[in-house]
Amino acid sequence: QVNFFLLLFTISFSGETRYNKDKILQGQGVDEPLSATGFRQADAAGLFLSNVKFTHVFSSDLLRAKQTAAAILGKNRFCKDLEIKYDARLRERKYGVAEGRPLTDLKAMAKDAGEQCPSFTPSGGETLNEVRERGRDFFEFLCQLAVELEQKEHGKPGTPGRSSGASGEQFVFPWTSHCSEVELSSEDSGSSTVLDANILVVSHGAYMRNWIGYFVSDLNCTLPANLTKSQLSSVSPNTGVSHFIIELENGNLLKPKITCVCLNQDTHL
């Protein structure tokens, strides 16, 4: 029996912009660069993850996320030259007429409509279901990528699994003692273990909260024992790091096993 593993890192929020600081909605229509604080946060996240060897990096194509991803890779010991792939599916939720306006305006719009703010959709904005569909589509794309990588490597004669010949320092996770090969093998009762992809994803706060909701409610993601409901539903701090392990048993894309190692980690800030 062969189990495929996809290790997925998410920077659930790009670094700070001046709009973040002033509590103004950016969404997709306001493409603001990082502030000086935002660049410091992104550099700190990069140092925090500097000993992690990523196989792939994906980022929202909005400027604040692109700058965050570039800063993180710039601090990495192993993959400074890794190509960052920009994907519109990772964009922040679209807030329509509320973009560029204070968050208090959105709350007022929701109140006038008799709705709660998180679930309220302003005119021209995306519904939560539409955002979740984007997240689902991107996640399934990542799972398919991992399976294709394993199949491609498996077809090469004499090629070892990615984790079997790798240096341990390539998979140093700064917030946990988790080890890519030893710990996964022990969970699988000696079955073959392959680390197919170690992926950095840089996105946005509201998008990531929705994506994590999809992991939990639709895919039964296993959460850390000490995680509270309020922590689960809260928006990540700027450059907060979440780490998920995805297991695709025998390449089964329909039943991924997801374990959340940490959520919105911010000890680097």
N, C-alpha and C positions, 0 to 999 in steps of 0.2 A: 504494500500500500504506500502510495506517495502522497504527501500533503504539500500543497503549494502555500507559501506564505508571502503576503504583501505587507511590508511595514510602512505605515503611512504617518507622516508627520504633518500636522497642520499648524501654520501660524494663523490663528483664527481671526486676527485683526492686523491690518497694516499699522505702521507707525502713525504717530499723531500728526494731524494737519492743524492749521489755525482754525478751520471750521469745526474740527472735533473740540478744540479748546473752548470755542464760543458756543458750543451746542447747537450748531447749524447743520441741517440734514444735507448730506452730499449725494447719496444714492449713486446713480450712474451719470447724471447730467452735470455734476460739478466735479471736474477732474483736477483737483487741487494737489499740489506737490506736498511732500512732507515738510513739517516745520523743523527748526533746529532741534527741538526736543525729539521729534519723530525720527530724525537721522540718528540721534544718540540712542534711542530705543532700538532701532534696527541694528546698529552696530553692536549693542549689548546682546541682542538675540543671536547675532552672528558669532560672537565670542562664546556664548553659551552652547551653541551647536557646532563649534569649530572642529571637534573631534569625530563628528558623524560623517561617514562617507555616503552621500546620497547618490543614487543611480539616476534619478530624474528630478527635475524641478519644474513645477507648474505654478503659474501666477495669473491672477486676474489681469486683464489688460488695461486697468485703470492705473494712472500714474503713481498714486500713493502705494499701491501694491507692488508695482514694478520696481520702484525705488527701494522698497523694503527687501524684496527678493534679491536684488543686486547687492545690497549692503550685506545681507546674510552670507551670500556666496563669497563675497570679497574677504570675509574673515575665516573662511573654511580652509583647513589644512590640506584637504584632499581633492576638492573639486571646484577650485576657483574658476576654471574655464568651462565648466559644464553649461550647456545651453539651457537658457530659461525659455520654456514654452508658454506663451500667453494664450489664455483661453477665456472667451467671453462668458462661458458658463459659470465662471468663478466671480463674476462681477457682483457688487453689492446689490441688494434689493432696490428696484426702481421705485421711487416715491412720487413720481409724476409732478403735480402742481406744488407739492410740498418741498421739492428740492430747492436748496439755496435759501430756505426759510428756517427760522428757529424751530427747535423741537417742540416748543410750547404751542406753535401754530398747528402742528400735526395733532397734538393732544386736544386742542380746541376743536379741530375739524372732526375728530373721532367723537368727542362729546356731543357735538351738534347732531351727528348722525346716530347717536344712541349706541355707540359701539366702544369696545375697549381698544386702546391705542395699538397694542402689538398686532391685533388681527384686522385693524382698520386699513382699508386700501383707498388712498386718495385718488382723485381723478387722474387717469393716465399712469397710475402706478401698477405694480405687480401684486397679485394676491399671494398669500403665503403658500398656497398650493402650487402656484406657478414657480415660485422660488424653489420649493421642494422638488419639483419636477426637474429643474436644472441641476440640482444637487444629485438627484438620483441618476440622471443621465451621465453626469461626470463620474460618479462613483462606479457605475457599471463599466464605463470606459477604462478606469484604472484597473478593475478586476480583470477585464479582458486583456489588458496590456500585460499583466503579470503572468497570466496563463500562456499567452503567446511567447513571452520571453522564455519561460520554462521549456516549452515545446521546442523552441528554436535551439536552446542550449542542449536539450536532451538528445537532439538529433545529431550532435557533433561527437564523433568517436573519441573516447578518452577524455571528454571534457568533464571536470568535476563540478558538483553543485556550487552555486555562488558562495554559500557560506562555508563549505567544507574546506576550501583552500584559502580562505580570507584571513588576513591578520586581525586579531582581536581588537586592535585599536581602531579599526574601521567602524566598529559598531559600539562605540562608547556613548551610552545615553546618560547625560549628566544628572538626571533627576531620579534614576532608578538603577538597581543592580541588574536589571534585565539584560540577558546576553542572547544574541540572536540565535546561536546554535545550541548551546548547552541546555538552556531552559526550555526551548521549544521541543527539543528531542525528548526531554524527560516527561513532558506532558503527553507525548505521543507514543509512549511505551516502546521506544526503540525504533519506530518507523522512520523511513528516510525523510530528512528535512532539507528543504531547499529555500534559501532566501532569494526570492525572485526580484523584488524591487524594494528600494528604500527611498521613499518619495517625499519630497518637501512640497507642500501646497501652501501658497500665500493668498489669502482671500480677505474677507471683511466680516465685521462683527455680526450684523443681522443675518447675513447669509450663513455664517458658520453656526449660529444658534439654531437656525432652521435645519441645517444639514445634520447636526448632532441630534436634533429631534427625530429626524428620519431614521438615523442609526438606532435610536432607542425604541421608538414606537413601532417601526416597520420591520427592523432587522434584529430586534432583541439584543442589542449591544450590552455586554457585561460591563458594569460600571465599578469604579473603585468603591470599596465598602464604606469609606468615610465621606463620600460625596453626598451633600444635602440637596434637597429639591430646589432650593433657592440658587445654589451654585450651578445646578444643571440648567436652569432657565435664564441665568444672568448672561449679559453680554461680556465677552472677554475684554480684559484690559488691552490697550494697544500693544501689539507684538506678544500677546499671550500665546503660549505653546500648548497644543494638545497632541497626544500621541496615541495612535490606535494600531493594534495588530489585527490584521485580517487574514484569516485562514480559509483557503478554498480547497476543501477536501476533494482530491482527485479532479481538480479543475471544475468543480460544480459551481457555476456562476449564480445559480438560483438560491443557494443556501450558504452565504458567507457567514463565517463565525467571527464576530467582531468583539475585541476586548479593548476597553479604554484603559490605558495605563495611567494617564494623567489628563486633567482637563484645565485649560486656561492657566497653565503654570506661568508664574510671573516673578520667580525668585531672581531672575537676571536683571530686573528693573531696579 
